[in-house]
Amino acid sequence: MTQRLLKLSQDGQTISLQVANLPAEAELTRDDIVTQLAELDALDFYLYENAIDTVLQSPLSKKNETEPDDDSADIVIAERRDAALVVKTDPDLMAASITAIGAYGGSVPNGNLLINALKENGIVKGIRKSQLQELLHQAVNLAPGQKFTLPVAFGRQPEHGRDAVFEPLVEDASRRILRPQEGNDGKVDMRDLGELITVRAGQAIMRKHSATEGVPGFNVLGKAMAAIPGNDASYNVGEGTELCENDYSLLMATKSGLPVVVQNGMTVDDALTLNGVNVSTGHINFDGSILINGDVSPGMKVFATGNITVNGFVELAELRAGGDIAVVKGIIGRQQEGNKLGCYVQASGKVTSKFAQFVEIEAGKDVCFSLHALHCVIKTQGGVQVIDEFSRHGTLSGGYIEADYGVRALNIGALAGIQTEIVAFSHYTSLREQLNDAYRAVEQQHAQLQKIKEAQLKLLKIPTAKRPPELIEKIKTTTVASQQKMLTLKTSYLTLKQEYQTMLDQISITAVNRLYSGVSCQIERERLNIQQEHGPSTLLYKERALQRLSL
């Protein structure tokens, strides 16, 4: 078909099909249209497919009903379109992207168009020039209608401030026990725990790193996002310490002695120093801390209101401390008649040693061993940890373990299936009693409010003129006070309930390497007996049952 059917508009933006020029004797085909689009250099124009289909499907009689010079009947079938840009912002306003849509015979985008598109959508912050350049490079090569999306602007989350940190510049005995010395060859000698840590007067023993304000963030719209400042804290200037006159971030020792890390500070103990405790020294009962550079021999008793630090072994002895107990080499007992173990260690604070076997231990805080705990009875208000700092040693096997919090060891149980009983979250009964007491208080207060409502109803039955003013005021005052008390009791109950659930969800019994058969575990009221050997495992209270999960 040689007759010109398509016409380019004067502005060069649209292509129209001239209906009046359609031949009556021949059928119009799509190939005819494509050929003439090519002649007009308009193959890349956007095609109105519905309009083309309508023309191709209309009967010839209807196509030729128009006058030869009637332009109003022409049908627009294609148009030139510039490349399009679509800007999209993430819901959290922390990133924005641009989608470039390839031009239909029109112009490709340039840098100004990209910047204007971002401005029109309020994107003013975090714009990456390199991303815009990449988008322009890709947009030039897009086929008509092809899409290419690239993130081009990024917000920055605020960096919240760091809480104050108190960094010990010296180690206390409990930390040293859990960190065996590494030799020049890189090997760790579990027998070498280094020299006992002491400090001298005037020595810096702790540094405070103050809380930071944090760094504000922003979103792509330019809105600032405030950082939460860290919580600051003051030094706990304990006995035997003082702040440095020239640098208040440093805590100094005022005397020689044993350093002890406490919350937000340290103390330096004036320790009673002994070479050992045996029949020649007799039993020791001291108001303060005790440093024993040797062993505590069988049958001996050592009592201290402060800490007890033993640089050797404790064997078949009794130790009681108002603070922490740290035994560098190990604690040894023996099975005796009536299931007694012959060695008893009790501390209001932590108990730390290299190992313990056949020992009864009670602690107010954590109990930690770096090598093993075998056939011990351990009861603690903290947690139990049997693993060294390098996670190379640590076996908890045999005996009975009762911890208010979690239990963690490299290996739990033994290949021989030794019976080992572990009870974590052991204080749940007392916590549930607190919960029940709080719930009963809410119920009692609810009953009290019901009585007040009954009194209000009785008052309403009395004619207004005969209602005693003092009774009205009393009921009003009582109602307000009771409602406030109810709110307080409910808040207290819900807080306790949430704290209980959070604690229950977080407490676990974990074997970092192996969990053997013969181990009986309990968290809250749920028990689980291990029937076969497992690899790295953790036991959690989940969905009202005690479940073992692989690590």
Secondary structure as GFF3:
##gff-version 3
##sequence-region A 1 551
A	DSSP	beta_strand	6	8	.	.	.	ID=ss1
A	DSSP	beta_strand	14	17	.	.	.	ID=ss2
A	DSSP	three_ten_helix	19	21	.	.	.	ID=ss3
A	DSSP	alpha_helix	30	39	.	.	.	ID=ss4
A	DSSP	beta_strand	46	47	.	.	.	ID=ss5
A	DSSP	alpha_helix	49	57	.	.	.	ID=ss6
A	DSSP	alpha_helix	60	63	.	.	.	ID=ss7
A	DSSP	three_ten_helix	71	73	.	.	.	ID=ss8
A	DSSP	beta_strand	75	79	.	.	.	ID=ss9
A	DSSP	beta_strand	84	89	.	.	.	ID=ss10
A	DSSP	beta_strand	95	101	.	.	.	ID=ss11
A	DSSP	alpha_helix	111	120	.	.	.	ID=ss12
A	DSSP	alpha_helix	129	140	.	.	.	ID=ss13
A	DSSP	beta_strand	147	154	.	.	.	ID=ss14
A	DSSP	beta_strand	159	160	.	.	.	ID=ss15
A	DSSP	beta_strand	165	168	.	.	.	ID=ss16
A	DSSP	alpha_helix	173	177	.	.	.	ID=ss17
A	DSSP	beta_strand	181	182	.	.	.	ID=ss18
A	DSSP	beta_strand	188	189	.	.	.	ID=ss19
A	DSSP	beta_strand	204	209	.	.	.	ID=ss20
A	DSSP	beta_strand	214	215	.	.	.	ID=ss21
A	DSSP	beta_strand	217	218	.	.	.	ID=ss22
A	DSSP	beta_strand	224	225	.	.	.	ID=ss23
A	DSSP	beta_strand	236	237	.	.	.	ID=ss24
A	DSSP	beta_strand	241	243	.	.	.	ID=ss25
A	DSSP	beta_strand	250	253	.	.	.	ID=ss26
A	DSSP	beta_strand	258	262	.	.	.	ID=ss27
A	DSSP	beta_strand	265	269	.	.	.	ID=ss28
A	DSSP	beta_strand	271	274	.	.	.	ID=ss29
A	DSSP	beta_strand	284	286	.	.	.	ID=ss30
A	DSSP	beta_strand	289	292	.	.	.	ID=ss31
A	DSSP	beta_strand	301	304	.	.	.	ID=ss32
A	DSSP	beta_strand	308	310	.	.	.	ID=ss33
A	DSSP	beta_strand	313	315	.	.	.	ID=ss34
A	DSSP	beta_strand	318	321	.	.	.	ID=ss35
A	DSSP	beta_strand	325	327	.	.	.	ID=ss36
A	DSSP	beta_strand	330	332	.	.	.	ID=ss37
A	DSSP	three_ten_helix	337	339	.	.	.	ID=ss38
A	DSSP	beta_strand	344	347	.	.	.	ID=ss39
A	DSSP	beta_strand	351	357	.	.	.	ID=ss40
A	DSSP	beta_strand	360	363	.	.	.	ID=ss41
A	DSSP	beta_strand	367	380	.	.	.	ID=ss42
A	DSSP	beta_strand	384	386	.	.	.	ID=ss43
A	DSSP	beta_strand	395	403	.	.	.	ID=ss44
A	DSSP	beta_strand	407	412	.	.	.	ID=ss45
A	DSSP	beta_strand	420	424	.	.	.	ID=ss46
A	DSSP	alpha_helix	428	461	.	.	.	ID=ss47
A	DSSP	three_ten_helix	464	466	.	.	.	ID=ss48
A	DSSP	alpha_helix	469	506	.	.	.	ID=ss49
A	DSSP	beta_strand	508	515	.	.	.	ID=ss50
A	DSSP	beta_strand	519	523	.	.	.	ID=ss51
A	DSSP	beta_strand	526	529	.	.	.	ID=ss52
A	DSSP	beta_strand	537	542	.	.	.	ID=ss53
A	DSSP	beta_strand	545	550	.	.	.	ID=ss54
###
